[in-house]
Amino acid sequence: MKAPALPADESYRLAQLRALNILHTPAEERFDRLTRLARRLFGVPVALVSLLEEDHQWFKSTAGSSDITAPRNTSFCGHAVLQDDVMVVENALDDERFFDNPLVKNAENPVRFYAGCPLRTPAGAKVGTLCIIDHHARQFDADDIHTLRDLAAMAEAELVAFQTATSDELTQITNRRGFMTLGQLALNECQLKQLPASLTFLDLDRFKAINDTLGHREGDRALMDFANAMKVSFRHADIFARLGGDEFVVLFNGLQQADAEGVLARFDGFLQQQTQNLERRYALHFSSGIVEFDPDHPQSLEQLLEGSDERMYAAKNGKKKLS
């Protein structure tokens, strides 16, 4: 078996994939209708929208398969994203990359035929494939390739639509809608695996003064600066978002409150240094309130947001009394 090589732009590709905010989200009809259509058009038992993470592939849509994830090192899709066009394997037993692959040697449902078209982001990163699989060898002609390309283009359009619906237009980080979906999924996983989590509500201090004295364009720049600092400071496992206005939120996966407070302190230090380096005419400070998620007595994401919001406002009022 030949494991797929990593693309030359792997780090950038992964960043583009994660920026879609789509990983581990629930199934959606917009993608499922494409895999159902591919399955019918080509008469195959399996059609997938596969997205390639660092060490595994995750399926946004599966028609004819119950799997939701699989190792990347045995995947056909890992090879397909190395191509610029549709990758066709008419008989895996005759292909030196796959003849001894566990998926091919599977006695019950062996992969014999595979065709996958890379899915690109608008920036050109190949983040996954729309692919079809058969348990028997078969031919795939030029018309078939053209049809698969058309379906892949539709899948790419849906990826963009999903990202637009869940991303904040100004800062290009997750918006409230995306956070409510991704955050609750993360909490469900923490409860299942008995892992801690902490949520913090962040509100910029004296942001109105920036808008009033320097103008709304400078206010927008301040919001973008804050979001950019979040992108650098927080882990891929953390979910951060702009809820609206000058309100932001972070869900720290796997961190208890004390650890989250340490991360926030480092974030504040980075934010101050970034503002200095950019020679802005203002300083960015924020008030925050952290609540901890208890997997043994789980609260909903809405409840955590309400609790952290209350703590944030208490902290902000405490600052006003001291000033």
Solvent accessible surface area in square Angstrom, and as a share of the most:
residue,aa,sasa,rsa
1,M,87,0.39
2,K,121,0.51
3,A,51,0.39
4,P,18,0.11
5,A,65,0.51
6,L,116,0.58
7,P,18,0.11
8,A,120,0.93
9,D,62,0.32
10,E,23,0.10
11,S,94,0.61
12,Y,101,0.39
13,R,1,0.00
14,L,15,0.08
15,A,52,0.40
16,Q,42,0.19
17,L,0,0.00
18,R,61,0.22
19,A,48,0.37
20,L,3,0.01
21,N,24,0.12
22,I,1,0.00
23,L,24,0.12
24,H,99,0.44
25,T,8,0.04
26,P,75,0.47
27,A,77,0.59
28,E,43,0.19
29,E,97,0.43
30,R,51,0.19
31,F,0,0.00
32,D,33,0.17
33,R,108,0.40
34,L,3,0.02
35,T,1,0.01
36,R,101,0.37
37,L,55,0.27
38,A,0,0.00
39,R,97,0.36
40,R,163,0.60
41,L,98,0.49
42,F,15,0.06
43,G,58,0.56
44,V,6,0.04
45,P,39,0.25
46,V,14,0.08
47,A,0,0.00
48,L,10,0.05
49,V,0,0.00
50,S,0,0.00
51,L,0,0.00
52,L,0,0.00
53,E,20,0.09
54,E,111,0.50
55,D,102,0.53
56,H,48,0.22
57,Q,11,0.05
58,W,15,0.05
59,F,17,0.07
60,K,5,0.02
61,S,2,0.01
62,T,45,0.26
63,A,9,0.07
64,G,44,0.42
65,S,34,0.22
66,S,109,0.70
67,D,83,0.43
68,I,117,0.59
69,T,66,0.39
70,A,24,0.18
71,P,77,0.49
72,R,10,0.04
73,N,83,0.42
74,T,22,0.13
75,S,1,0.01
76,F,7,0.03
77,C,4,0.02
78,G,0,0.00
79,H,8,0.04
80,A,0,0.00
81,V,1,0.01
82,L,65,0.32
83,Q,67,0.30
84,D,112,0.58
85,D,60,0.31
86,V,20,0.11
87,M,10,0.04
88,V,43,0.25
89,V,4,0.02
90,E,73,0.33
91,N,45,0.23
92,A,0,0.00
93,L,89,0.44
94,D,120,0.62
95,D,27,0.14
96,E,142,0.64
97,R,54,0.20
98,F,1,0.00
99,F,103,0.43
100,D,49,0.25
101,N,2,0.01
102,P,77,0.49
103,L,64,0.32
104,V,1,0.01
105,K,138,0.59
106,N,66,0.34
107,A,107,0.83
108,E,146,0.65
109,N,77,0.40
110,P,24,0.15
111,V,13,0.08
112,R,49,0.18
113,F,0,0.00
114,Y,2,0.01
115,A,0,0.00
116,G,0,0.00
117,C,11,0.06
118,P,1,0.01
119,L,0,0.00
120,R,77,0.28
121,T,10,0.06
122,P,103,0.65
123,A,62,0.48
124,G,40,0.39
125,A,1,0.01
126,K,38,0.16
127,V,0,0.00
128,G,0,0.00
129,T,0,0.00
130,L,0,0.00
131,C,0,0.00
132,I,0,0.00
133,I,23,0.12
134,D,16,0.08
135,H,45,0.20
136,H,134,0.60
137,A,53,0.41
138,R,71,0.26
139,Q,156,0.69
140,F,14,0.06
141,D,85,0.44
142,A,81,0.62
143,D,109,0.57
144,D,40,0.21
145,I,41,0.21
146,H,104,0.46
147,T,45,0.26
148,L,0,0.00
149,R,97,0.35
150,D,71,0.37
151,L,7,0.03
152,A,1,0.01
153,A,55,0.43
154,M,92,0.41
155,A,0,0.00
156,E,42,0.19
157,A,61,0.48
158,E,31,0.14
159,L,4,0.02
160,V,56,0.32
161,A,44,0.34
162,F,15,0.06
163,Q,44,0.19
164,T,99,0.58
165,A,29,0.22
166,T,8,0.05
167,S,17,0.11
168,D,21,0.11
169,E,158,0.71
170,L,53,0.26
171,T,5,0.03
172,Q,114,0.51
173,I,9,0.04
174,T,9,0.05
175,N,30,0.15
176,R,113,0.41
177,R,150,0.55
178,G,1,0.01
179,F,0,0.00
180,M,48,0.21
181,T,54,0.31
182,L,23,0.11
183,G,0,0.00
184,Q,61,0.27
185,L,53,0.26
186,A,12,0.09
187,L,2,0.01
188,N,75,0.38
189,E,84,0.38
190,C,4,0.02
191,Q,78,0.35
192,L,149,0.74
193,K,115,0.49
194,Q,100,0.44
195,L,75,0.37
196,P,36,0.23
197,A,0,0.00
198,S,1,0.00
199,L,0,0.00
200,T,0,0.00
201,F,11,0.05
202,L,0,0.00
203,D,12,0.06
204,L,4,0.02
205,D,16,0.08
206,R,167,0.61
207,F,23,0.09
208,K,146,0.62
209,A,50,0.39
210,I,13,0.07
211,N,27,0.14
212,D,94,0.49
213,T,105,0.61
214,L,54,0.27
215,G,29,0.28
216,H,136,0.61
217,R,206,0.75
218,E,14,0.06
219,G,0,0.00
220,D,58,0.30
221,R,96,0.35
222,A,0,0.00
223,L,5,0.02
224,M,72,0.32
225,D,6,0.03
226,F,0,0.00
227,A,0,0.00
228,N,64,0.33
229,A,0,0.00
230,M,0,0.00
231,K,89,0.38
232,V,102,0.58
233,S,37,0.24
234,F,14,0.06
235,R,106,0.39
236,H,143,0.64
237,A,54,0.42
238,D,8,0.04
239,I,27,0.14
240,F,35,0.14
241,A,0,0.00
242,R,33,0.12
243,L,15,0.08
244,G,32,0.31
245,G,46,0.45
246,D,31,0.16
247,E,44,0.20
248,F,0,0.00
249,V,0,0.00
250,V,0,0.00
251,L,0,0.00
252,F,0,0.00
253,N,30,0.16
254,G,35,0.34
255,L,31,0.15
256,Q,96,0.43
257,Q,52,0.23
258,A,77,0.59
259,D,76,0.39
260,A,0,0.00
261,E,83,0.37
262,G,26,0.25
263,V,24,0.14
264,L,11,0.05
265,A,67,0.52
266,R,164,0.60
267,F,0,0.00
268,D,48,0.25
269,G,43,0.42
270,F,75,0.31
271,L,0,0.00
272,Q,46,0.20
273,Q,94,0.42
274,Q,26,0.12
275,T,10,0.06
276,Q,130,0.58
277,N,104,0.54
278,L,77,0.38
279,E,148,0.67
280,R,62,0.23
281,R,170,0.62
282,Y,24,0.09
283,A,59,0.46
284,L,3,0.02
285,H,68,0.30
286,F,24,0.10
287,S,2,0.01
288,S,33,0.21
289,G,5,0.05
290,I,14,0.07
291,V,14,0.08
292,E,70,0.32
293,F,4,0.02
294,D,60,0.31
295,P,21,0.13
296,D,94,0.49
297,H,139,0.62
298,P,60,0.38
299,Q,82,0.36
300,S,45,0.29
301,L,3,0.01
302,E,110,0.49
303,Q,96,0.42
304,L,3,0.01
305,L,12,0.06
306,E,110,0.49
307,G,21,0.20
308,S,0,0.00
309,D,42,0.22
310,E,111,0.50
311,R,122,0.44
312,M,0,0.00
313,Y,98,0.37
314,A,66,0.51
315,A,40,0.31
316,K,24,0.10
317,N,70,0.36
318,G,31,0.29
319,K,83,0.35
320,K,131,0.56
321,K,171,0.73
322,L,161,0.80
323,S,126,0.81
